[in-house]
Amino acid sequence: MLPEVCSFVNRVLRDLNDVTPDNREEKETGILRQALELASQRMESYHTKMRSHLAECKRDMDVIFKDHGVLTWIRDIEGETDPYRLSTICYDGRERELEEVRSKAIGNVPMAQVAHYIGRLGAHRYAVSMIITACIQVPVLRRIVRAVFLPSADARPVILPPEAANFYKTCKLICKNQCLPPHQGQSLNIHLCSRDIAEDYALSNKFEQLKDVLTRVHAELLIVDFFSRKKLKFVDNDRYVGCSKPACYFCHKWISLHPDGYETPAAHNQVILGCRGPDVDAGEDRMGNGARVRRSQYIRLAREIIRDINHQVGIRPGVGLPHHQSSNGSTRAPSTVSRL
């Protein structure tokens, strides 16, 4: 599949090289048809799942929606077989019909799934529209003439040392870290240990169960590492690295703390166990630049995690970290394209 995806992306880049407001519709149609051809199996899967959930809530929808326009729109989607028309119908109804379905789907799981899959069916059309809008409004993006695909990093199991399975020893080491004043460290240690006792030793039991962890490097960190090592320039000096979804807690911290000064990414701040930073090349000197950056990043990251633990459960118990959603305008990174 990768060669086909690579070929498709590079064809899109060539098509975007001369896009203008006058030929926008022609370009949009051509790129969307190529994308849907490549994603035909995914589109078919989404459509099948949407119809399956629709069968579970059809009677509810007939009762709930007095606006027959919504019901007609749903039936058009249900019966459409052409991927291009299907994607366009779903996209065209995103602001009115789809939002109405979503607003009435609270507490109705099948209906919520219908709305979800309709959104997915229209996503290709939305993505193509955004790419073309970006290239028209930010012409410098046309300087991107070739896509390069980075190989995924191997999933790697990490065997934890026996001392790491001791909750109380770990708490003591965390609370003695120099990033915390002594009185805050002592207070945090007491709070964590008391919480474990109050929860019938649930925390310490979880620690004992962690014998090994399967670790992975997320895609955005591979990109950050690639640009950093190669000293590559960003188009328009944008310095924003992100994926199709907001960053997890680990990736958000890693990118924000990187010495090359990348833009802070949008993040959902979910803690995903098993994240690791980019690997040091096998033939690289342990004191090489990549190894130094990796080591200093883990030191910075450990300090940030300790401060967050202290803030969340030590100083302000019960108050969680803010979740920076990509849809929240006040937390979007100040990149050129993100303002479109």
C-alpha positions in Angstrom: 0.0 0.0 0.0 2.9 2.4 0.8 4.1 2.8 -2.8 0.5 3.6 -3.9 0.1 6.2 -1.2 3.5 7.8 -2.0 2.6 8.0 -5.7 -0.7 9.5 -4.8 0.7 12.2 -2.5 3.3 13.3 -5.1 0.6 13.5 -7.8 -1.4 15.7 -5.5 1.6 18.0 -5.0 2.0 18.3 -8.7 -1.7 19.1 -9.2 -1.5 21.8 -6.5 1.4 23.5 -8.1 -0.8 25.6 -10.4 -4.1 25.7 -8.4 -6.0 29.0 -8.6 -9.5 30.2 -7.6 -10.5 29.8 -11.3 -9.5 26.1 -11.6 -10.3 25.2 -8.0 -13.4 23.1 -8.8 -11.6 21.1 -11.5 -8.6 20.4 -9.2 -10.8 19.5 -6.3 -12.8 17.0 -8.3 -9.6 15.4 -9.7 -7.8 15.1 -6.4 -10.9 13.8 -4.6 -11.5 11.1 -7.2 -7.9 9.9 -6.8 -8.2 9.9 -3.0 -11.5 8.0 -3.0 -10.1 5.4 -5.4 -7.2 4.8 -3.1 -9.5 4.7 0.0 -12.3 2.6 -1.7 -12.1 -0.2 0.9 -12.3 2.2 3.8 -15.2 4.1 2.3 -17.1 0.8 1.8 -16.4 -0.2 5.4 -17.6 3.2 6.7 -20.8 3.0 4.6 -21.5 -0.6 5.8 -21.1 0.3 9.4 -23.2 3.5 9.0 -26.1 1.4 7.5 -25.8 -1.2 10.2 -26.2 1.4 13.0 -29.0 3.1 11.0 -31.0 -0.1 11.0 -30.9 0.0 14.8 -32.2 3.5 15.2 -34.4 4.0 12.1 -37.6 4.1 14.0 -36.2 6.6 16.5 -35.1 8.9 13.7 -38.5 8.8 12.0 -40.1 9.9 15.3 -37.4 12.4 16.3 -36.8 14.3 13.0 -39.9 16.2 12.0 -37.6 18.0 9.4 -38.1 15.7 6.4 -35.0 17.2 4.8 -32.9 15.4 7.3 -34.6 12.1 6.7 -34.3 12.5 2.9 -30.6 13.3 3.3 -30.1 10.2 5.5 -31.9 8.0 2.9 -29.8 9.5 0.1 -26.6 8.5 1.9 -28.0 5.1 2.7 -28.8 4.3 -0.9 -25.8 6.0 -2.7 -23.2 3.6 -4.2 -20.9 6.0 -6.1 -18.0 7.0 -3.7 -17.7 10.5 -5.2 -21.4 11.4 -4.8 -21.5 9.7 -1.4 -18.6 11.8 -0.1 -20.1 15.0 -1.5 -23.6 14.4 0.0 -22.1 13.8 3.4 -19.8 16.8 3.2 -22.6 19.2 1.9 -24.8 18.3 4.9 -22.1 18.7 7.6 -23.2 22.1 8.8 -27.0 21.6 9.0 -28.2 18.0 8.7 -25.3 16.3 10.4 -25.2 18.8 13.2 -28.9 18.2 13.8 -28.4 14.5 14.0 -25.5 15.0 16.4 -27.6 17.2 18.6 -30.4 14.7 18.9 -28.1 11.7 19.3 -27.1 12.4 22.9 -27.8 9.1 24.8 -28.6 7.2 21.6 -25.5 5.2 20.8 -26.6 3.9 17.3 -27.6 7.4 16.2 -24.3 8.8 17.4 -22.5 6.1 15.4 -24.6 7.0 12.3 -23.4 10.6 12.7 -19.8 9.5 13.3 -19.6 7.4 10.1 -21.4 10.1 8.0 -18.7 12.5 9.2 -16.0 10.0 8.2 -17.6 9.5 4.8 -17.4 13.2 4.1 -13.9 13.6 5.5 -12.0 13.1 2.2 -14.0 15.8 0.6 -13.3 18.1 3.6 -9.5 17.3 3.5 -9.2 18.0 -0.2 -11.1 21.3 0.2 -8.8 22.4 3.0 -5.6 21.5 1.1 -6.7 23.5 -1.9 -7.8 26.5 0.3 -4.4 26.4 2.0 -2.5 26.4 -1.3 -4.6 29.3 -2.6 -4.3 31.5 0.5 -0.7 30.5 1.4 1.0 30.2 -2.0 4.4 29.5 -0.4 3.1 26.0 0.3 3.5 25.2 -3.4 7.3 25.1 -2.7 6.6 21.6 -1.3 7.3 19.5 -4.4 8.0 16.0 -3.1 6.8 13.9 -0.2 9.2 11.6 1.6 7.9 8.7 3.8 9.7 7.9 7.0 9.8 4.2 8.1 8.0 3.4 11.4 10.1 2.7 14.4 9.9 -0.9 15.7 7.7 -1.6 18.7 10.2 -2.4 21.5 9.5 -4.1 24.9 11.2 -2.5 27.9 11.7 -4.7 30.9 11.3 -2.7 34.1 13.9 -3.1 36.9 12.5 -4.6 40.1 12.8 -1.3 42.0 10.5 0.4 39.5 7.7 -1.9 40.6 7.8 -0.5 44.1 5.3 2.3 44.3 6.7 3.9 47.5 10.3 3.9 46.4 9.2 5.5 43.1 7.2 8.2 44.9 10.2 8.9 47.1 12.5 9.4 44.1 10.0 11.6 42.4 9.4 13.8 45.4 13.2 14.2 46.1 13.7 15.6 42.6 15.4 19.0 42.5 12.7 20.5 40.4 10.5 20.7 43.6 11.2 22.7 46.7 11.8 20.3 49.7 8.5 21.2 51.4 6.5 20.5 48.3 8.3 17.2 47.7 7.5 16.1 51.3 3.8 17.1 50.9 3.5 15.3 47.6 5.0 12.1 49.0 2.6 12.1 51.9 -0.4 12.8 49.6 0.5 10.0 47.1 1.1 7.4 49.8 -2.1 8.4 51.7 -4.0 8.1 48.4 -2.7 4.6 47.8 -3.8 3.5 51.3 -7.2 5.2 50.9 -7.8 3.3 47.7 -6.9 -0.1 49.2 -3.4 -0.1 47.7 -4.7 0.1 44.1 -1.8 2.2 42.9 0.9 0.1 44.4 -0.8 -3.1 43.1 -0.8 -1.6 39.6 3.0 -0.8 39.9 3.7 -4.4 40.8 1.8 -5.7 37.7 4.0 -3.6 35.4 6.8 -6.1 34.5 7.4 -4.9 31.0 6.0 -2.3 28.6 5.7 -2.4 24.8 7.0 1.0 23.6 6.4 2.8 20.4 7.5 6.1 18.8 4.6 8.2 17.5 4.6 9.6 14.0 5.0 13.2 14.9 8.2 12.5 17.0 9.7 10.7 14.0 9.1 13.9 11.9 10.5 16.1 14.6 13.6 14.0 14.8 14.0 13.8 11.0 13.8 17.6 10.6 16.1 18.2 13.6 18.8 15.7 12.5 18.8 16.9 8.9 18.5 20.6 9.8 15.7 20.9 7.3 13.8 24.2 6.9 10.0 24.5 7.2 8.0 26.2 4.5 7.5 29.8 5.5 9.4 28.9 8.7 6.2 27.5 10.1 7.8 25.0 12.5 4.5 23.2 13.3 4.5 19.4 13.4 1.2 17.5 13.9 -0.8 14.5 12.9 -4.4 14.1 11.9 -5.3 13.9 15.6 -4.2 16.0 18.6 -1.0 15.0 20.3 -0.9 12.7 23.4 0.6 14.0 26.7 4.0 12.5 25.9 4.3 13.9 22.4 2.9 17.3 23.5 5.6 17.6 26.1 8.4 16.2 23.9 7.7 18.7 21.0 7.1 21.7 23.4 10.4 21.1 25.2 12.5 20.4 22.0 15.6 22.7 21.8 14.8 23.4 18.1 11.8 25.5 19.1 8.9 23.8 17.4 5.4 25.2 17.8 3.4 23.8 20.7 0.9 21.3 19.1 -2.7 20.9 19.7 -3.2 18.1 22.2 -5.8 16.0 24.0 -3.2 15.3 26.8 -4.3 11.7 27.2 -1.6 9.6 28.9 -0.7 6.7 26.6 1.6 4.1 28.3 4.4 2.9 26.2 5.4 6.1 24.4 9.1 6.6 23.8 11.3 9.2 22.2 13.0 8.8 18.8 15.8 6.2 18.8 19.5 6.9 18.5 20.9 5.5 15.3 22.7 2.1 15.8 26.0 3.5 14.4 25.8 6.8 16.2 28.3 7.8 18.9 26.7 7.8 22.4 27.9 11.4 22.8 26.7 12.4 19.3 24.2 15.2 18.8 21.2 12.9 18.5 22.1 11.1 21.7 22.6 14.3 23.6 19.2 15.7 22.5 17.5 12.5 23.4 19.1 12.4 26.9 18.4 16.1 27.6 14.8 15.6 26.4 14.2 12.8 28.9 15.6 14.9 31.7 13.4 17.8 30.8 10.4 15.5 30.3 10.9 13.9 33.7 10.9 17.3 35.4 7.8 18.4 33.6 6.0 15.2 34.6 7.0 15.7 38.2 5.7 19.2 38.2 2.4 18.1 36.6 2.0 15.4 39.2 2.7 17.9 41.9 0.2 20.3 40.4 -2.5 17.7 39.8 -2.5 15.6 43.0 -0.3 17.4 45.4 -0.9 21.1 45.4 -4.4 21.1 43.8 -5.9 17.6 44.4 -8.8 16.8 42.2 -8.0 19.4 39.5 -6.9 17.9 36.2 -4.6 19.3 33.6 -6.1 21.5 30.9 -6.9 19.5 27.7 -5.8 21.5 24.6 -8.3 20.4 21.9 -7.5 21.0 18.3 -11.0 22.5 17.9 -10.4 25.0 20.6 -9.3 28.3 18.9 -7.5 29.7 21.9 -5.1 26.7 22.0 -4.3 26.2 18.4 -0.7 26.6 17.4 0.1 30.0 15.8 1.1 28.5 12.5 0.3 30.1 9.1 -1.9 27.2 7.9 -3.7 26.7 11.3 -5.2 30.1 10.9 -7.1 29.2 7.7 
